[in-house]
């Protein structure tokens, strides 16, 4: 935790703000790459950052006034859902492709339509993700999260 700069004497909320800020910066670093490319690892990193922030809220949330993190929790949930829709398909496609390569040529041909369908679903999920990232809802979430 030395990267974050936590001190044993810090109040719970102060430590929580530092942890949330750290993960939020990591989250923001991924955003432009997620928008610009099909790199599945960057999308994974952005999703991990949402999970880390949600975990930090569970750990440090008691140090904040009641309701202070409600907006942040809601924004993280929506964002994680949008990222997860794409990421889950990325993982399935990756594993399915490995499986398909191990099959006979006839079986590969039979499995091809399923892979094409999954890719189409992934493209649709990515399009929805990009719409979400351009939405007013997401922009408000980022603006509110900057306070941490």
VEXDREN-2710 file (C-alpha; in Angstrom, 1 decimal):
% VEXDREN-2710
k/r/px/py/pz
1/UNK/0.0/0.0/0.0
2/UNK/3.0/2.3/0.0
3/UNK/2.1/3.4/-3.5
4/UNK/-1.1/4.8/-2.2
5/UNK/0.5/6.5/0.8
6/UNK/-1.6/5.1/3.6
7/UNK/-0.5/5.8/7.1
8/UNK/-1.6/3.8/10.2
9/UNK/-2.8/6.9/11.9
10/UNK/-5.2/8.0/9.1
11/UNK/-8.9/8.1/9.7
12/UNK/-10.8/5.4/7.9
13/UNK/-12.5/7.8/5.5
14/UNK/-9.1/9.5/4.6
15/UNK/-7.5/6.1/3.9
16/UNK/-10.6/5.1/1.9
17/UNK/-10.4/8.3/-0.2
18/UNK/-6.8/7.5/-1.0
19/UNK/-7.5/4.0/-2.0
20/UNK/-10.5/5.0/-4.1
21/UNK/-8.5/7.8/-5.8
22/UNK/-5.7/5.4/-6.6
23/UNK/-8.0/2.8/-8.3
24/UNK/-10.1/5.6/-10.0
25/UNK/-6.9/6.9/-11.6
26/UNK/-6.1/3.4/-12.9
27/UNK/-9.7/3.2/-14.2
28/UNK/-9.4/6.5/-16.1
29/UNK/-6.1/5.5/-17.6
30/UNK/-7.8/2.5/-19.3
31/UNK/-10.8/4.5/-20.6
32/UNK/-9.2/6.0/-23.7
33/UNK/-7.7/2.7/-24.8
34/UNK/-11.0/0.9/-24.2
35/UNK/-12.7/3.4/-26.5
36/UNK/-10.0/3.3/-29.2
37/UNK/-9.2/-0.3/-29.5
38/UNK/-10.4/-3.9/-29.3
39/UNK/-7.6/-4.8/-26.8
40/UNK/-9.4/-7.2/-24.4
41/UNK/-6.7/-6.8/-21.7
42/UNK/-7.3/-3.0/-21.3
43/UNK/-11.0/-3.6/-21.0
44/UNK/-10.2/-6.3/-18.4
45/UNK/-8.0/-3.8/-16.5
46/UNK/-10.8/-1.2/-16.4
47/UNK/-13.2/-3.8/-15.1
48/UNK/-10.7/-4.9/-12.5
49/UNK/-10.4/-1.2/-11.3
50/UNK/-14.2/-1.1/-10.9
51/UNK/-14.1/-4.2/-8.8
52/UNK/-11.2/-2.8/-6.7
53/UNK/-13.2/0.4/-6.0
54/UNK/-16.3/-1.6/-5.1
55/UNK/-14.1/-3.7/-2.7
56/UNK/-12.6/-0.5/-1.2
57/UNK/-16.2/0.8/-0.6
58/UNK/-17.0/-2.4/1.3
59/UNK/-13.8/-2.1/3.4
60/UNK/-13.7/1.6/4.1
61/UNK/-17.4/2.5/3.7
62/UNK/-18.1/2.6/7.4
63/UNK/-15.8/5.6/7.7
64/UNK/-18.0/7.8/5.5
65/UNK/-21.2/9.5/6.4
66/UNK/-24.4/7.4/5.6
67/UNK/-25.2/7.8/1.9
68/UNK/-22.0/9.5/1.0
69/UNK/-20.9/6.7/-1.3
70/UNK/-24.3/5.9/-2.8
71/UNK/-23.7/7.8/-6.0
72/UNK/-20.3/6.2/-6.5
73/UNK/-21.6/2.7/-5.8
74/UNK/-24.4/3.2/-8.4
75/UNK/-22.0/4.5/-11.0
76/UNK/-19.6/1.7/-10.5
77/UNK/-22.3/-0.9/-10.7
78/UNK/-23.6/0.5/-14.0
79/UNK/-20.1/0.7/-15.4
80/UNK/-19.1/-2.7/-14.3
81/UNK/-22.2/-4.2/-15.9
82/UNK/-21.4/-2.5/-19.2
83/UNK/-17.8/-3.6/-19.1
84/UNK/-18.7/-7.1/-17.9
85/UNK/-21.1/-7.7/-20.9
86/UNK/-18.1/-7.3/-23.2
87/UNK/-15.5/-9.0/-21.1
88/UNK/-17.6/-12.1/-20.5
89/UNK/-17.9/-12.6/-24.2
90/UNK/-14.2/-11.9/-24.7
91/UNK/-13.3/-14.7/-22.3
92/UNK/-15.9/-17.1/-23.8
93/UNK/-14.7/-16.4/-27.4
94/UNK/-11.0/-16.8/-26.4
95/UNK/-11.7/-20.2/-24.7
96/UNK/-14.0/-21.3/-27.4
97/UNK/-11.5/-20.5/-30.1
98/UNK/-8.9/-22.6/-28.3
99/UNK/-11.4/-25.5/-28.0
100/UNK/-12.4/-25.2/-31.7
101/UNK/-8.8/-25.4/-32.9
102/UNK/-8.5/-28.8/-31.1
103/UNK/-11.5/-30.2/-33.0
104/UNK/-11.5/-32.0/-36.4
105/UNK/-11.9/-29.8/-39.5
106/UNK/-15.5/-31.0/-39.8
107/UNK/-16.3/-30.1/-36.2
108/UNK/-14.5/-26.7/-36.6
109/UNK/-16.8/-26.0/-39.5
110/UNK/-19.9/-27.0/-37.5
111/UNK/-18.8/-24.8/-34.6
112/UNK/-18.0/-21.7/-36.8
113/UNK/-21.6/-20.3/-36.7
114/UNK/-21.6/-20.3/-32.9
115/UNK/-18.3/-18.4/-32.8
116/UNK/-19.7/-15.9/-35.4
117/UNK/-22.8/-15.5/-33.3
118/UNK/-20.7/-14.8/-30.1
119/UNK/-18.6/-12.3/-32.0
120/UNK/-21.7/-10.5/-33.2
121/UNK/-23.0/-10.4/-29.6
122/UNK/-19.7/-9.1/-28.4
123/UNK/-19.7/-6.4/-31.1
124/UNK/-23.2/-5.4/-29.9
125/UNK/-22.1/-5.3/-26.3
126/UNK/-19.1/-3.2/-27.2
127/UNK/-21.3/-0.8/-29.1
128/UNK/-23.6/-0.5/-26.0
129/UNK/-20.5/0.1/-23.9
130/UNK/-19.3/2.9/-26.1
131/UNK/-22.8/4.5/-26.0
132/UNK/-22.7/4.2/-22.2
133/UNK/-19.2/5.8/-22.0
134/UNK/-20.5/8.7/-24.1
135/UNK/-23.6/9.1/-22.0
136/UNK/-24.5/11.9/-19.6
137/UNK/-24.9/9.3/-16.9
138/UNK/-21.3/8.1/-17.2
139/UNK/-20.0/11.7/-17.4
140/UNK/-21.8/12.6/-14.2
141/UNK/-20.4/9.5/-12.5
142/UNK/-16.9/10.4/-13.5
143/UNK/-17.4/14.0/-12.3
144/UNK/-18.7/12.9/-9.0
145/UNK/-16.0/10.2/-8.5
146/UNK/-13.3/12.8/-9.0
147/UNK/-14.2/14.1/-5.6
148/UNK/-12.6/11.0/-4.1
END
